[in-house]
Amino acid sequence: MSRYDGDYKIFNMLEQLSLLLQKYNKIERAATDNLKTSFIYWGGVNKYLKAFASPFRTALNAFNALEAEKLVQLPLWESFRDYAKLLQFNLQIAEKGLSGSTKAVQEYHLKKFDEACHAWFNTILDKDGEDIASFSARQLKLLNHLVYTYPEAIKNIGQEYGIHLEGGGYKIEAETDRFYLYQVLPLDPKVKVRKNGKPVIIIPPYVLGPNILAFLPRERKSYIHAFADQGIPTYLRFTKEIDATPAVQIMTGENDALDTQMFCRKLISKHGKAVTLNGYCQGGFIAAVDVLSGKLDGLVDALIACNSPMDGTKSVSLIEYLQHLPERFRDLGYAVRTLPNGNQVVDGEVMSWVYKLKSMEIEAPLVTFYRDLAMFDRANGTELPINKTALAINHWLIYDRNDFPVEITKMSFNSYTIPVAGDGTLPVKLFGKKLNFKRIKEKGIKFLICCGDKDDLVDKPSALAPLDYINAEVSVFPKGHAAIATSWSKPDSKCALHTCFGDNYRGPVRYQLDLEKELDEKFDG
């Protein structure tokens, strides 16, 4: 054997050794990253489990307090029967949660197993493509992003999301013991509010507050600013802080109607035109009830309801959930919390938890964990983006869960458990009088109903329930419950609120502008 052949063999051996060391280093790095990923993974799962179960303690305390009374009032055999049914109900929910979780885990990890196998083959066989070290590093980065970066980004988006009174853009117009009325000023400095324009009062839901209606103002995604930026005199009524305001804690539907009456009188005096009352979600139901009470006669001539549960018994998914729950436990008292001053309020976290339980197959903690994980997963290893809209939606769902008054909640609770009567009479009374949808027609009040085509919170039949008794204009928006306040509030979106779209539907802002134009033409004539 020549010296050249010997040197070549040595060089070849060294090259093979170098390749083996490179593979070893890749496998070593992959093992280290996998260990880190495992710790982060279980920490993330624990976070999602804790966030889901956090309302459980409050619910359990209320349950124990109420059941302590019922157990001594009801026969023992009846309690045994009800608890057996409750156990069956809980097992059904657990089964849905387990089924959804299993599906989410399988779908995600089967995909990851396939990617990991390719990465191993590329590493062992020296093929092009992602190797096991790069794959493991990408998974570590992904989990870090979900468990640490994402929650911090959700918290920080609060600086851009919602209403920030201290930043200007809002002017207080009036207040009562329970509410503030703020004028919403245009974001566009070129737009001037028409002093003689037709005013609109926007009423947010009690449950998730007003911030969803000023979603991302800097991104031009804001329901209330969609009105204000058209020069419409736009006013937002929102509730004072319930924990610090006893008048809110004990508020009734009558208080709501009378405070709204005062606000309307003030705006008519200022602008010279009757008010449009515009409620979003639960706010639309409350606005309709206020109008039907008669206290706003001559003050309100138009009503707009967006994604509002006008007859909750027609919300199929929630009613199906309630029907499986034993009648004994269909009691609002299980969500009530007693404050230090002795007043009782409905716990907002518990109520939002109920909505999660009814959709357990898609809201179980493992399902949401893997849904968020998949949202950020990018097989090509590019920088993982964080969408502001997704951040703001999550900020809304996490941080805007408010407690609310018991009497107001009873109104909504009755609407979900007692259907509207055949003659249009609601299962709610104000000032001791029956309320009927037909009064809207009798008083000549113009009525626009906006609903989401894929709203899984307020089903279309629930939102459109008044049509069984009166005529109303209907605008059906694509997407779900929050889309009108988020996607479509952007001026250049395909269903912008100040435009006509689809099957000649009018957005609520377009509707308001047309009402104002009609009034001006009538006055000029």
C-alpha positions in Angstrom: 0.0 0.0 0.0 1.4 3.4 -1.0 1.8 6.3 1.3 -0.8 8.1 -0.7 -3.3 5.3 -0.1 -2.6 5.4 3.6 -3.0 9.1 3.9 -6.3 8.9 2.0 -7.7 6.2 4.4 -6.7 8.3 7.4 -8.3 11.4 5.9 -11.5 9.4 5.1 -11.6 8.0 8.6 -11.2 11.5 10.1 -13.9 12.8 7.8 -16.3 9.9 8.9 -15.4 10.6 12.5 -16.2 14.3 12.0 -19.6 13.4 10.5 -20.3 11.1 13.4 -19.4 13.9 15.9 -21.6 16.3 14.0 -24.5 13.8 14.2 -23.7 13.2 17.9 -23.8 17.0 18.6 -27.1 17.3 16.7 -28.6 14.5 18.7 -27.2 15.9 22.0 -28.6 19.3 21.2 -31.9 17.8 20.3 -32.0 15.8 23.6 -31.3 19.0 25.6 -33.9 21.0 23.7 -36.4 18.1 24.1 -35.9 18.1 27.8 -36.5 21.9 28.0 -39.5 21.5 25.7 -41.0 18.8 28.0 -40.8 21.1 31.1 -42.3 24.0 29.2 -45.0 21.8 27.7 -46.2 20.6 31.1 -46.0 24.1 32.5 -48.2 25.3 29.7 -50.7 22.6 30.1 -50.9 23.4 33.8 -51.5 27.1 33.0 -54.4 26.2 30.7 -55.9 23.8 33.2 -55.6 26.4 36.0 -57.2 29.1 33.9 -60.1 26.8 33.0 -60.7 25.7 36.6 -60.2 29.1 38.3 -64.0 29.8 38.6 -64.5 26.4 40.1 -63.8 27.5 43.7 -66.4 30.3 43.5 -68.9 28.0 41.9 -68.3 25.4 44.5 -68.8 27.8 47.4 -72.1 29.1 45.9 -73.2 25.5 45.2 -72.5 24.3 48.8 -74.3 27.4 50.3 -77.4 26.9 48.2 -77.5 23.1 48.5 -77.2 23.4 52.3 -80.6 25.1 52.2 -82.2 22.8 49.6 -81.1 19.6 51.3 -83.2 20.4 54.4 -86.2 21.6 52.4 -86.5 18.7 50.0 -87.1 15.0 50.5 -84.0 12.8 50.7 -85.1 10.6 47.8 -85.6 13.7 45.6 -82.1 14.9 46.4 -80.6 11.5 45.7 -82.4 11.4 42.3 -81.2 14.9 41.4 -77.6 14.2 42.4 -77.7 11.0 40.3 -78.8 13.1 37.3 -76.2 15.7 38.1 -73.5 13.0 38.1 -74.7 11.8 34.7 -74.7 15.3 33.4 -71.1 15.8 34.6 -70.0 12.6 33.0 -71.5 13.7 29.7 -69.5 17.0 29.9 -66.4 15.0 30.8 -66.9 12.7 27.9 -67.2 15.6 25.5 -64.1 17.2 27.0 -62.1 13.9 26.8 -63.3 13.3 23.2 -62.3 16.8 22.1 -59.0 16.6 23.9 -58.1 13.2 22.5 -58.8 14.4 19.0 -56.7 17.6 19.5 -53.7 15.6 20.9 -53.9 13.0 18.2 -54.1 15.5 15.3 -51.2 17.6 16.5 -48.8 14.8 17.6 -49.4 12.6 14.6 -48.3 15.6 12.4 -45.3 16.2 14.7 -44.4 12.5 14.7 -44.2 12.6 10.9 -42.1 15.7 11.0 -39.8 14.1 13.6 -39.3 11.0 11.6 -38.3 13.0 8.5 -35.9 15.0 10.7 -34.3 11.8 12.0 -33.9 10.3 8.5 -32.3 13.5 7.3 -29.9 13.5 10.3 -28.9 9.8 10.1 -28.7 9.6 6.3 -27.2 13.1 5.8 -30.1 14.2 3.6 -31.1 17.8 2.8 -33.9 19.3 4.9 -34.6 19.9 8.6 -32.4 17.7 10.9 -33.4 16.6 14.4 -31.5 19.4 16.1 -33.3 22.1 14.0 -36.6 20.3 14.5 -36.2 20.2 18.3 -35.0 23.8 18.4 -38.1 24.8 16.5 -40.4 23.0 18.9 -38.7 24.6 21.9 -39.1 28.0 20.3 -42.8 27.2 19.6 -43.5 26.2 23.2 -41.6 29.2 24.5 -43.7 31.4 22.3 -47.0 29.9 23.4 -46.4 29.6 27.1 -44.3 32.8 27.8 -44.3 35.3 24.9 -48.0 34.9 24.0 -49.6 35.6 27.4 -47.3 38.6 27.9 -48.3 39.9 24.5 -52.0 39.4 25.4 -51.5 41.4 28.5 -49.6 44.2 26.8 -52.1 44.6 24.0 -54.3 46.2 26.7 -52.4 49.5 25.9 -54.0 49.5 22.5 -57.2 47.6 23.1 -60.5 49.1 24.3 -61.4 52.4 25.9 -58.7 54.6 27.5 -60.5 57.6 28.9 -57.2 59.1 30.1 -55.9 59.2 26.6 -58.6 61.6 25.4 -61.1 61.0 22.6 -64.0 60.8 25.0 -66.0 63.5 26.7 -68.3 62.9 29.6 -71.8 64.0 28.9 -73.8 62.9 31.9 -73.9 60.4 34.7 -76.2 58.7 37.2 -75.5 56.7 40.3 -75.1 53.7 38.0 -73.9 54.8 34.5 -71.6 57.2 32.7 -72.6 58.6 29.3 -69.5 59.6 27.3 -69.4 61.2 23.9 -67.1 59.3 21.5 -65.1 61.8 19.5 -63.9 61.0 15.9 -60.5 59.5 15.5 -60.1 61.3 12.2 -59.2 64.9 13.0 -60.8 66.0 9.7 -64.2 64.8 10.8 -66.5 67.2 12.7 -69.4 66.0 14.7 -72.7 67.4 13.3 -74.3 69.4 16.1 -77.8 68.9 14.6 -77.1 65.2 13.7 -79.2 62.4 14.9 -77.6 61.1 18.2 -77.0 57.4 18.9 -76.5 55.8 22.4 -74.6 52.6 22.2 -75.3 50.1 25.0 -72.6 47.4 25.5 -73.3 44.0 27.2 -73.1 43.9 31.0 -71.2 40.6 30.8 -68.1 41.5 28.8 -68.2 45.3 29.1 -67.7 48.1 26.6 -64.1 47.5 25.5 -65.0 45.1 22.8 -66.8 48.0 21.1 -63.5 50.0 20.9 -61.6 46.9 19.9 -58.4 48.3 18.3 -58.9 52.0 17.6 -55.4 52.5 16.2 -56.0 49.8 13.7 -59.4 51.4 12.8 -61.2 48.5 14.2 -63.7 50.1 16.6 -67.5 49.8 16.5 -68.1 53.1 18.3 -65.6 55.0 16.2 -67.2 53.7 13.1 -70.2 55.9 14.0 -68.1 58.8 15.3 -65.9 59.0 12.3 -69.0 59.6 10.1 -69.7 62.8 12.1 -72.6 61.1 14.0 -73.2 62.4 17.5 -72.1 59.1 19.2 -72.5 58.3 22.9 -71.5 55.3 24.9 -73.3 54.3 28.0 -71.3 52.1 30.3 -71.7 50.8 33.8 -69.7 52.1 36.8 -67.4 49.7 38.5 -69.7 47.2 40.3 -67.4 46.3 43.2 -67.1 50.0 44.2 -70.6 51.1 43.4 -73.5 49.8 45.6 -76.1 51.4 43.4 -74.9 49.1 40.5 -74.9 46.1 42.7 -78.6 46.4 43.5 -79.6 47.8 40.1 -82.9 46.7 38.5 -84.3 46.8 35.0 -86.4 49.8 36.1 -83.2 51.7 37.1 -81.7 50.9 33.7 -84.7 52.3 31.8 -85.0 55.5 33.9 -81.3 56.3 33.6 -81.5 55.8 29.9 -84.6 58.1 29.8 -82.6 60.8 31.5 -79.7 60.4 29.0 -82.1 60.6 26.0 -83.7 63.8 27.3 -80.4 65.4 27.6 -79.3 64.4 24.1 -82.6 65.6 22.5 -82.1 69.0 24.2 -78.6 69.1 22.8 -79.1 67.9 19.3 -82.8 68.5 18.6 -83.5 65.0 17.3 -84.8 61.8 18.8 -82.2 59.2 19.8 -81.3 55.9 18.2 -80.7 53.2 20.8 -78.1 50.7 19.7 -77.3 47.6 21.8 -74.7 45.0 21.2 -75.2 41.4 22.4 -77.0 41.5 25.8 -77.1 45.3 25.4 -79.5 44.9 22.5 -81.9 42.9 24.6 -81.7 45.5 27.4 -82.2 48.3 24.9 -85.3 46.6 23.5 -86.7 46.1 27.0 -86.2 49.8 27.9 -88.0 50.8 24.7 -90.9 48.4 25.4 -91.3 49.7 29.0 -92.8 53.0 27.6 -90.3 55.2 29.5 -88.6 56.2 26.2 -91.7 57.1 24.3 -91.1 60.3 22.3 -87.4 60.1 23.1 -86.3 57.1 21.0 -87.5 56.6 17.4 -85.1 53.9 16.2 -83.6 50.7 17.7 -80.6 48.8 16.5 -79.8 45.4 17.9 -76.5 43.6 17.0 -76.1 39.9 17.8 -78.7 40.2 20.6 -80.5 37.3 22.2 -84.1 38.5 21.9 -85.5 35.1 22.8 -82.8 33.0 24.4 -84.8 29.8 24.2 -84.1 29.8 20.5 -80.3 29.5 21.1 -80.1 25.8 20.3 -76.7 24.9 21.9 -77.3 26.6 25.2 -80.9 25.3 25.5 -79.7 21.8 24.8 -77.2 22.2 27.6 -79.8 23.5 30.0 -82.2 20.7 29.1 -79.6 18.1 30.1 -79.1 19.9 33.4 -81.5 18.7 36.1 -84.2 21.3 36.8 -83.1 21.7 40.4 -79.7 23.1 39.4 -81.1 25.6 36.8 -80.8 28.2 39.5 -79.0 31.6 39.1 -78.0 31.3 42.8 -75.2 28.9 41.9 -73.4 31.8 40.3 -74.0 34.4 43.0 -71.2 35.9 45.1 -71.7 37.9 48.3 -69.7 41.1 48.7 -68.3 42.4 51.9 -71.1 44.9 52.3 -73.7 42.1 52.1 -74.9 42.8 48.5 -74.9 39.9 46.1 -73.7 40.0 42.5 -73.5 37.4 39.7 -69.9 36.3 39.3 -68.7 37.0 35.7 -66.1 34.3 35.7 -68.6 31.6 36.7 -71.0 32.7 34.0 -68.3 32.7 31.3 -67.3 29.2 32.6 -70.9 28.0 32.0 -70.5 29.0 28.3 -67.2 27.0 28.2 -68.9 23.9 29.8 -71.7 23.9 27.2 -69.1 23.8 24.4 -66.7 21.5 26.2 -65.7 19.6 23.1 -64.0 22.8 21.7 -63.3 24.7 25.0 -61.7 22.0 27.1 -58.2 23.2 28.3 -56.2 20.7 26.3 -58.3 21.6 23.2 -57.6 25.3 23.5 -53.9 24.6 24.3 -53.4 22.6 21.1 -55.5 25.1 19.1 -53.2 27.9 20.2 -50.2 25.7 19.6 -51.3 24.9 16.1 -52.0 28.5 15.4 -48.3 29.4 15.9 -46.8 26.3 14.4 -44.9 27.0 11.2 -43.1 24.0 9.7 -40.7 26.2 7.7 -39.2 27.6 10.9 -39.9 31.2 10.1 -40.4 33.8 12.8 -43.7 33.1 14.6 -46.1 36.1 14.2 -48.5 37.4 16.8 -51.7 38.8 15.3 -53.0 41.8 17.1 -56.6 40.8 16.5 -56.0 37.5 18.1 -54.3 39.2 21.0 -57.1 41.7 21.5 -59.8 38.9 21.4 -58.0 36.9 24.0 -57.5 40.1 26.1 -61.2 40.6 26.0 -62.0 37.1 27.0 -59.5 36.9 29.8 -59.6 40.4 31.4 -63.1 41.7 30.6 -65.1 39.3 32.6 -67.2 41.6 34.8 -69.6 40.8 37.7 -73.1 42.1 37.1 -76.2 42.8 39.1 -78.5 40.0 40.1 -81.7 41.6 39.0 -80.4 42.4 35.5 -79.1 38.9 35.2 -82.5 37.5 36.1 -84.0 39.3 33.1 -81.5 37.6 30.7 -81.9 34.3 32.6 -85.7 34.4 32.2 -85.3 35.1 28.5 -83.2 31.9 28.2 -85.5 29.7 30.2 -89.0 31.0 29.3 -89.9 31.5 25.6 -91.6 34.6 24.3 -95.4 34.1 24.3 -97.4 33.5 21.2 -98.7 37.0 21.2 -95.2 38.5 21.5 -95.1 39.0 25.3 -91.7 38.8 26.8 -91.0 36.7 30.0 -89.8 40.0 31.6 -91.8 42.8 33.3 -90.7 46.4 34.1 -92.6 48.7 36.4 -95.1 45.8 37.0 -96.2 45.8 33.3 -96.0 43.2 30.6 -93.7 43.9 27.7 -94.6 43.0 24.1 -92.6 43.2 20.9 -95.7 44.6 19.1 -95.3 47.9 20.9 -92.3 48.7 18.6 -94.7 48.7 15.7 -97.4 50.5 17.5 -95.0 53.4 18.4 -93.6 53.5 14.9 -90.1 52.8 16.1 -87.8 51.8 13.2 -85.9 48.6 14.0 -82.7 47.1 12.5 -81.5 43.6 13.6 -77.9 42.7 12.8 -76.7 39.1 13.3 -73.8 36.9 12.5 -74.1 34.2 10.0 -71.9 31.9 12.0 -72.6 33.2 15.5 -72.2 30.3 17.9 -73.0 32.4 21.0 -76.3 34.0 19.9 -78.0 31.8 17.3 -79.7 33.5 14.4 -83.2 32.3 15.4 -82.6 33.9 18.8 -81.5 37.3 17.3 -84.4 37.2 14.8 -87.1 36.2 17.2 -89.0 39.6 17.0 -89.7 38.9 13.3 -92.4 36.4 14.5 -94.4 39.4 15.8 -93.3 42.6 13.9 -91.5 43.7 10.8 -87.8 44.7 11.1 -85.0 45.2 8.7 -82.3 42.5 8.9 -78.6 42.6 8.1 -76.7 39.4 8.2 -72.9 39.7 8.5 -70.4 36.9 7.7 -68.5 35.3 10.5 -69.3 35.0 14.2 -70.4 36.9 17.3 -67.7 39.6 17.6 -67.1 40.2 13.9 -69.3 43.2 13.6 -67.3 44.9 16.4 -63.9 43.7 15.1 -63.5 42.7 11.4 -66.3 44.7 9.9 -65.8 47.9 12.0 -62.8 48.6 9.8 -63.8 51.2 7.2 -62.2 49.4 4.3 -63.5 45.9 5.1 -65.8 44.2 2.6 -68.8 44.5 5.1 -67.9 48.0 6.5 -70.5 49.3 8.8 -71.2 52.5 6.9 -71.8 50.6 3.6 -74.4 48.3 2.0 -73.1 44.8 1.3 -74.2 41.3 0.5 -77.9 40.9 -0.3 -78.4 44.7 -0.1 -77.8 44.7 3.7 -77.3 48.0 5.4 -74.6 48.2 8.1 -75.8 49.9 11.4 -73.8 53.0 10.6 -75.3 53.2 7.1 -78.7 52.7 8.7 -78.1 55.6 11.2 -76.9 57.9 8.4 -79.9 57.2 6.3 -82.2 57.8 9.3 -80.6 61.2 9.7 -80.9 62.0 6.0 -84.6 61.1 6.1 -85.2 63.4 9.1 -83.3 66.3 7.4 -85.3 65.9 4.2 -88.5 65.8 6.1 -87.6 68.9 8.0 -86.5 70.7 4.9 -89.7 69.7 3.1 
